[in-house]
Amino acid sequence: MNEFEKTDMARVRRIVAQFDPKLFDPITITFRDGAYWVVDGAHRLAAAKMLGTMGDPNE
């Protein structure tokens, strides 16, 4: 995934500290010019990667 804006890692750490998978809203992406772009949820995506919770969204 390409990132359109720089990720605020302090914000990501706050999300990680308070992470509750039941409250995790979907991440909105788009595919343009041969690449995926995060439209909404870049910080949540970074937090999920940090936590290793990139599994089945239906769990």
MARDO-928730 format. One record per atom (N, C-alpha, C, O, CB): residue number from 1; y, z, x; atom name; residue in one letter. Coordinates in Angstrom, 2 decimals, always signed. Glycine has a CB too. Layout:
// residues N
  pos        y        z        x  site  code
  NUM        Y        Z        X    CA     a
...
END
This chain:
// residues 59
  pos        y        z        x  site  code
    1    -1.19    +0.00    +0.84     N     m
    1    +0.00    +0.00    +0.00    CA     m
    1    +1.25    +0.00    +0.88     C     m
    1    +1.30    +0.69    +1.90     O     m
    1    +0.00    +1.22    -0.95    CB     m
    2    +2.21    -0.75    +0.49     N     n
    2    +3.50    -0.73    +1.15    CA     n
    2    +4.39    +0.28    +0.44     C     n
    2    +4.28    +0.47    -0.77     O     n
    2    +4.15    -2.14    +1.14    CB     n
    3    +5.26    +0.92    +1.19     N     e
    3    +6.16    +1.89    +0.57    CA     e
    3    +7.57    +1.31    +0.56     C     e
    3    +8.08    +0.89    +1.60     O     e
    3    +6.13    +3.25    +1.32    CB     e
    4    +8.19    +1.30    -0.61     N     f
    4    +9.52    +0.75    -0.76    CA     f
    4   +10.57    +1.68    -0.17     C     f
    4   +11.56    +1.22    +0.41     O     f
    4    +9.81    +0.48    -2.23    CB     f
    5   +10.36    +2.97    -0.32     N     e
    5   +11.31    +3.94    +0.19    CA     e
    5   +10.61    +4.92    +1.11     C     e
    5    +9.38    +5.03    +1.07     O     e
    5   +12.00    +4.68    -0.97    CB     e
    6   +11.35    +5.61    +1.92     N     k
    6   +10.76    +6.62    +2.79    CA     k
    6   +10.30    +7.80    +1.95     C     k
    6   +10.98    +8.20    +1.01     O     k
    6   +11.76    +7.07    +3.88    CB     k
    7    +9.16    +8.35    +2.30     N     t
    7    +8.61    +9.47    +1.57    CA     t
    7    +9.18   +10.77    +2.13     C     t
    7    +9.16   +11.00    +3.34     O     t
    7    +7.07    +9.47    +1.65    CB     t
    8    +9.68   +11.61    +1.25     N     d
    8   +10.22   +12.92    +1.61    CA     d
    8    +9.04   +13.87    +1.78     C     d
    8    +8.49   +14.35    +0.79     O     d
    8   +11.23   +13.46    +0.52    CB     d
    9    +8.64   +14.14    +3.02     N     m
    9    +7.44   +14.93    +3.27    CA     m
    9    +7.60   +16.38    +2.82     C     m
    9    +6.60   +17.03    +2.51     O     m
    9    +7.10   +14.88    +4.74    CB     m
   10    +8.81   +16.91    +2.77     N     a
   10    +9.01   +18.27    +2.24    CA     a
   10    +8.63   +18.29    +0.77     C     a
   10    +8.02   +19.25    +0.29     O     a
   10   +10.49   +18.74    +2.44    CB     a
   11    +9.00   +17.25    +0.05     N     r
   11    +8.63   +17.15    -1.37    CA     r
   11    +7.12   +17.01    -1.53     C     r
   11    +6.54   +17.61    -2.43     O     r
   11    +9.34   +15.95    -2.04    CB     r
   12    +6.50   +16.23    -0.66     N     v
   12    +5.05   +16.06    -0.71    CA     v
   12    +4.36   +17.41    -0.48     C     v
   12    +3.41   +17.74    -1.19     O     v
   12    +4.58   +15.02    +0.36    CB     v
   13    +4.84   +18.18    +0.48     N     r
   13    +4.24   +19.50    +0.75    CA     r
   13    +4.39   +20.43    -0.45     C     r
   13    +3.48   +21.21    -0.73     O     r
   13    +4.89   +20.14    +1.99    CB     r
   14    +5.51   +20.36    -1.17     N     r
   14    +5.68   +21.17    -2.39    CA     r
   14    +4.68   +20.75    -3.46     C     r
   14    +4.11   +21.59    -4.15     O     r
   14    +7.13   +21.04    -2.94    CB     r
   15    +4.46   +19.44    -3.60     N     i
   15    +3.49   +18.95    -4.57    CA     i
   15    +2.08   +19.44    -4.18     C     i
   15    +1.33   +19.90    -5.04     O     i
   15    +3.52   +17.39    -4.64    CB     i
   16    +1.75   +19.35    -2.90     N     v
   16    +0.44   +19.81    -2.42    CA     v
   16    +0.26   +21.29    -2.72     C     v
   16    -0.81   +21.71    -3.17     O     v
   16    +0.29   +19.55    -0.91    CB     v
   17    +1.29   +22.09    -2.48     N     a
   17    +1.20   +23.54    -2.68    CA     a
   17    +1.00   +23.90    -4.15     C     a
   17    +0.38   +24.93    -4.45     O     a
   17    +2.47   +24.22    -2.16    CB     a
   18    +1.50   +23.08    -5.06     N     q
   18    +1.43   +23.38    -6.49    CA     q
   18    +0.47   +22.43    -7.22     C     q
   18    +0.51   +22.36    -8.45     O     q
   18    +2.81   +23.29    -7.10    CB     q
   19    -0.36   +21.73    -6.49     N     f
   19    -1.17   +20.68    -7.09    CA     f
   19    -2.14   +21.20    -8.13     C     f
   19    -2.88   +22.15    -7.89     O     f
   19    -1.94   +19.96    -6.01    CB     f
   20    -2.13   +20.57    -9.29     N     d
   20    -3.08   +20.82   -10.36    CA     d
   20    -3.53   +19.46   -10.87     C     d
   20    -2.73   +18.75   -11.49     O     d
   20    -2.45   +21.71   -11.53    CB     d
   21    -4.78   +19.06   -10.62     N     p
   21    -5.22   +17.72   -11.00    CA     p
   21    -5.08   +17.42   -12.49     C     p
   21    -4.99   +16.26   -12.88     O     p
   21    -6.65   +17.53   -10.60    CB     p
   22    -5.07   +18.45   -13.32     N     k
   22    -4.93   +18.23   -14.77    CA     k
   22    -3.51   +17.81   -15.13     C     k
   22    -3.29   +17.24   -16.21     O     k
   22    -5.30   +19.51   -15.54    CB     k
   23    -2.55   +18.07   -14.25     N     l
   23    -1.16   +17.72   -14.51    CA     l
   23    -0.71   +16.49   -13.73     C     l
   23    +0.47   +16.13   -13.75     O     l
   23    -0.26   +18.89   -14.18    CB     l
   24    -1.63   +15.86   -13.04     N     f
   24    -1.34   +14.72   -12.17    CA     f
   24    -1.13   +13.47   -13.02     C     f
   24    -2.09   +12.91   -13.54     O     f
   24    -2.47   +14.50   -11.15    CB     f
   25    +0.12   +13.03   -13.16     N     d
   25    +0.43   +11.82   -13.93    CA     d
   25    -0.04   +10.57   -13.18     C     d
   25    -0.15   +10.59   -11.95     O     d
   25    +1.94   +11.73   -14.21    CB     d
   26    -0.33    +9.50   -13.90     N     p
   26    -0.76    +8.26   -13.25    CA     p
   26    +0.32    +7.71   -12.31     C     p
   26    +1.52    +7.91   -12.53     O     p
   26    -1.11    +7.20   -14.30    CB     p
   27    -0.13    +7.04   -11.29     N     i
   27    +0.78    +6.38   -10.34    CA     i
   27    +0.91    +4.93   -10.80     C     i
   27    -0.08    +4.27   -11.07     O     i
   27    +0.25    +6.48    -8.85    CB     i
   28    +2.14    +4.45   -10.88     N     t
   28    +2.41    +3.08   -11.32    CA     t
   28    +2.57    +2.18   -10.10     C     t
   28    +3.40    +2.44    -9.23     O     t
   28    +3.67    +3.02   -12.23    CB     t
   29    +1.77    +1.11   -10.06     N     i
   29    +1.87    +0.16    -8.95    CA     i
   29    +2.02    -1.24    -9.51     C     i
   29    +1.75    -1.51   -10.68     O     i
   29    +0.62    +0.25    -8.03    CB     i
   30    +2.47    -2.13    -8.64     N     t
   30    +2.56    -3.55    -8.99    CA     t
   30    +2.05    -4.35    -7.79     C     t
   30    +2.10    -3.88    -6.65     O     t
   30    +4.04    -3.96    -9.37    CB     t
   31    +1.56    -5.53    -8.06     N     f
   31    +1.09    -6.43    -7.00    CA     f
   31    +2.04    -7.61    -6.95     C     f
   31    +2.11    -8.41    -7.89     O     f
   31    -0.39    -6.89    -7.24    CB     f
   32    +2.77    -7.72    -5.85     N     r
   32    +3.73    -8.82    -5.68    CA     r
   32    +3.71    -9.33    -4.26     C     r
   32    +3.57    -8.56    -3.31     O     r
   32    +5.16    -8.37    -6.06    CB     r
   33    +3.84   -10.61    -4.12     N     d
   33    +3.91   -11.24    -2.80    CA     d
   33    +2.73   -10.84    -1.92     C     d
   33    +2.89   -10.67    -0.71     O     d
   33    +5.21   -10.89    -2.11    CB     d
   34    +1.56   -10.68    -2.53     N     g
   34    +0.36   -10.38    -1.76    CA     g
   34    +0.19    -8.94    -1.34     C     g
   34    -0.67    -8.64    -0.50     O     g
   34    +0.34   -11.22    -0.57    CB     g
   35    +0.99    -8.02    -1.89     N     a
   35    +0.90    -6.62    -1.50    CA     a
   35    +1.06    -5.72    -2.72     C     a
   35    +1.68    -6.11    -3.71     O     a
   35    +1.97    -6.28    -0.43    CB     a
   36    +0.50    -4.52    -2.63     N     y
   36    +0.69    -3.52    -3.68    CA     y
   36    +1.93    -2.70    -3.37     C     y
   36    +2.16    -2.32    -2.23     O     y
   36    -0.56    -2.60    -3.80    CB     y
   37    +2.72    -2.43    -4.40     N     w
   37    +3.94    -1.63    -4.26    CA     w
   37    +3.89    -0.47    -5.26     C     w
   37    +3.52    -0.66    -6.43     O     w
   37    +5.22    -2.52    -4.49    CB     w
   38    +4.26    +0.71    -4.81     N     v
   38    +4.31    +1.86    -5.69    CA     v
   38    +5.64    +1.83    -6.43     C     v
   38    +6.71    +1.87    -5.80     O     v
   38    +4.13    +3.20    -4.91    CB     v
   39    +5.58    +1.75    -7.75     N     v
   39    +6.78    +1.72    -8.58    CA     v
   39    +7.21    +3.15    -8.89     C     v
   39    +8.40    +3.49    -8.84     O     v
   39    +6.53    +0.92    -9.88    CB     v
   40    +6.23    +3.99    -9.23     N     d
   40    +6.51    +5.38    -9.55    CA     d
   40    +5.33    +6.22    -9.09     C     d
   40    +4.18    +5.95    -9.45     O     d
   40    +6.76    +5.57   -11.08    CB     d
   41    +5.60    +7.23    -8.29     N     g
   41    +4.54    +8.14    -7.86    CA     g
   41    +4.25    +8.14    -6.38     C     g
   41    +3.18    +8.59    -5.97     O     g
   41    +3.31    +7.82    -8.58    CB     g
   42    +5.17    +7.66    -5.55     N     a
   42    +4.92    +7.61    -4.11    CA     a
   42    +4.65    +9.00    -3.53     C     a
   42    +3.79    +9.16    -2.66     O     a
   42    +6.10    +6.97    -3.39    CB     a
   43    +5.38   +10.00    -4.00     N     h
   43    +5.18   +11.36    -3.48    CA     h
   43    +3.84   +11.93    -3.96     C     h
   43    +3.15   +12.61    -3.21     O     h
   43    +6.34   +12.27    -3.91    CB     h
   44    +3.48   +11.66    -5.22     N     r
   44    +2.19   +12.10    -5.74    CA     r
   44    +1.04   +11.42    -5.00     C     r
   44    +0.02   +12.05    -4.72     O     r
   44    +2.08   +11.82    -7.25    CB     r
   45    +1.21   +10.14    -4.68     N     l
   45    +0.19    +9.41    -3.93    CA     l
   45    +0.02   +10.02    -2.55     C     l
   45    -1.11   +10.23    -2.10     O     l
   45    +0.57    +7.92    -3.82    CB     l
   46    +1.12   +10.31    -1.87     N     a
   46    +1.05   +10.92    -0.54    CA     a
   46    +0.38   +12.29    -0.62     C     a
   46    -0.42   +12.64    +0.25     O     a
   46    +2.46   +11.05    +0.08    CB     a
   47    +0.70   +13.08    -1.66     N     a
   47    +0.08   +14.40    -1.83    CA     a
   47    -1.42   +14.26    -2.09     C     a
   47    -2.21   +15.01    -1.52     O     a
   47    +0.76   +15.17    -3.00    CB     a
   48    -1.80   +13.31    -2.93     N     a
   48    -3.22   +13.09    -3.22    CA     a
   48    -3.98   +12.68    -1.96     C     a
   48    -5.10   +13.13    -1.74     O     a
   48    -3.39   +12.02    -4.31    CB     a
   49    -3.37   +11.83    -1.15     N     k
   49    -3.99   +11.44    +0.12    CA     k
   49    -4.15   +12.66    +1.02     C     k
   49    -5.19   +12.82    +1.66     O     k
   49    -3.15   +10.35    +0.83    CB     k
   50    -3.13   +13.50    +1.08     N     m
   50    -3.18   +14.69    +1.91    CA     m
   50    -4.30   +15.64    +1.47     C     m
   50    -4.96   +16.27    +2.29     O     m
   50    -1.82   +15.41    +1.87    CB     m
   51    -4.49   +15.72    +0.15     N     l
   51    -5.52   +16.61    -0.41    CA     l
   51    -6.90   +15.97    -0.47     C     l
   51    -7.89   +16.66    -0.71     O     l
   51    -5.11   +17.04    -1.80    CB     l
   52    -6.97   +14.66    -0.26     N     g
   52    -8.24   +13.97    -0.33    CA     g
   52    -8.75   +13.84    -1.76     C     g
   52    -9.96   +13.84    -1.98     O     g
   52    -9.26   +14.69    +0.51    CB     g
   53    -7.84   +13.72    -2.72     N     t
   53    -8.22   +13.66    -4.14    CA     t
   53    -8.01   +12.26    -4.71     C     t
   53    -7.44   +12.12    -5.79     O     t
   53    -7.42   +14.68    -4.96    CB     t
   54    -8.45   +11.27    -4.03     N     m
   54    -8.27    +9.89    -4.49    CA     m
   54    -9.54    +9.38    -5.17     C     m
   54    -9.89    +8.21    -5.02     O     m
   54    -7.88    +8.97    -3.32    CB     m
   55   -10.23   +10.24    -5.90     N     g
   55   -11.48    +9.86    -6.56    CA     g
   55   -11.26    +9.25    -7.92     C     g
   55   -10.21    +8.67    -8.20     O     g
   55   -12.37   +11.06    -6.69    CB     g
   56   -12.25    +9.39    -8.76     N     d
   56   -12.23    +8.85   -10.12    CA     d
   56   -11.15    +9.52   -10.95     C     d
   56   -11.17   +10.74   -11.10     O     d
   56   -13.61    +9.03   -10.80    CB     d
   57   -10.19    +8.75   -11.50     N     p
   57    -9.10    +9.36   -12.27    CA     p
   57    -9.56    +9.98   -13.59     C     p
   57    -8.80   +10.71   -14.23     O     p
   57    -8.03    +8.33   -12.54    CB     p
   58   -10.79    +9.69   -14.01     N     n
   58   -11.30   +10.23   -15.26    CA     n
   58   -11.99   +11.58   -15.09     C     n
   58   -12.43   +12.18   -16.07     O     n
   58   -12.27    +9.26   -15.89    CB     n
   59   -12.10   +12.07   -13.87     N     e
   59   -12.76   +13.36   -13.62    CA     e
   59   -11.82   +14.51   -13.93     C     e
   59   -12.19   +15.67   -13.78     O     e
   59   -13.24   +13.45   -12.16    CB     e
END
